[in-house]
C-alpha cells in the first residue's frame, strides 16, 4: 500500500491502523480523516512547505482518544477498514 492510498482510505472510512511507535511499542489505533467525523478547525498558521520528516508522517483523527494523532507511514504494519462510507470504491492492498 502506498501512502496516498492509505490517506484516501482514511478520507472515506474509519480504519484501524497498527504501527510501531518510535519507542518500539505497538499501537493499534482507530482513526479517520472523514469530514463528517473530524472536528472543524481553523488554520492559525500559514501553510509552509513540508519537511521530509513531516512528509513521512500522517496526521489523523484518533476516534478512541477524540484527538489528533500522527504516525510514521513506514512504521505501519496493518490497516483494516472498520466503517465504510457509502460509495467508497477503493481497496487496500498490501
C-alpha positions in Angstrom: 0.0 0.0 0.0 1.2 3.4 -0.9 1.0 6.5 1.4 -1.6 8.1 -0.8 -3.8 5.0 -0.8 -3.9 5.0 2.9 -4.7 8.7 3.1 -7.5 8.1 0.5 -8.9 5.2 2.6 -8.8 7.4 5.7 -10.7 10.2 3.9 -13.7 7.9 3.3 -13.5 5.4 6.2 -12.7 4.7 9.8 -9.7 2.4 9.8 -7.7 0.6 12.4 -4.0 1.3 11.8 -1.4 -0.8 13.5 2.1 0.7 13.7 5.2 0.6 15.8 5.8 3.7 17.8 9.3 5.3 18.0 9.8 3.7 21.4 9.1 0.2 20.0 5.6 -0.2 21.4 3.0 -1.5 19.0 -0.1 0.8 18.8 -3.5 -0.2 17.3 -5.4 3.0 16.6 -8.9 3.5 15.2 -8.6 6.7 13.1 -10.0 8.6 10.2 -9.9 11.7 8.0 -13.6 11.6 7.3 -15.0 15.2 7.1 -18.2 14.2 8.9 -16.2 12.9 11.9 -13.1 15.2 12.1 -13.9 18.4 14.0 -13.9 21.6 12.1 -10.8 23.7 12.7 -9.4 27.0 11.6 -5.8 27.2 10.4 -3.9 29.6 12.6 -0.5 29.4 10.9 0.4 29.9 7.3 0.9 26.8 5.1 4.5 26.1 4.5 6.5 23.6 2.5 6.5 20.3 4.4 9.9 18.9 5.6 10.9 15.4 4.8 10.1 14.4 8.4 6.6 15.9 8.0 6.1 14.1 4.7 6.9 10.8 6.5 4.1 11.2 9.0 0.3 11.1 8.6 -1.9 13.1 10.9 -5.3 11.5 11.7 -8.3 11.9 14.0 -8.0 9.2 16.6 -11.6 8.0 17.3 -10.9 6.4 20.7 -9.0 9.4 22.1 -11.0 12.1 20.2 -7.8 13.9 19.4 -5.4 14.4 16.6 -2.5 11.9 16.5 0.1 11.0 13.9 2.3 8.1 12.9 5.1 7.4 10.6 3.9 5.8 7.4 7.0 3.4 7.3 6.0 2.1 10.7 2.6 0.8 9.6 2.2 -3.0 9.8 -1.5 -3.4 9.2 -4.6 -1.5 8.1 -8.3 -2.6 8.3 -11.4 -0.7 7.3 -13.9 -0.7 10.1 -16.6 1.7 9.0 -17.1 2.3 5.3 -18.7 5.4 3.8 -21.3 4.6 1.2 -19.8 5.0 -2.3 -16.2 4.2 -1.4 -14.7 2.0 -4.2 -11.1 1.9 -3.0 -9.3 -1.2 -1.9 -6.5 -1.6 0.5 -3.8 -3.9 -0.8 -0.6 -4.9 0.8 
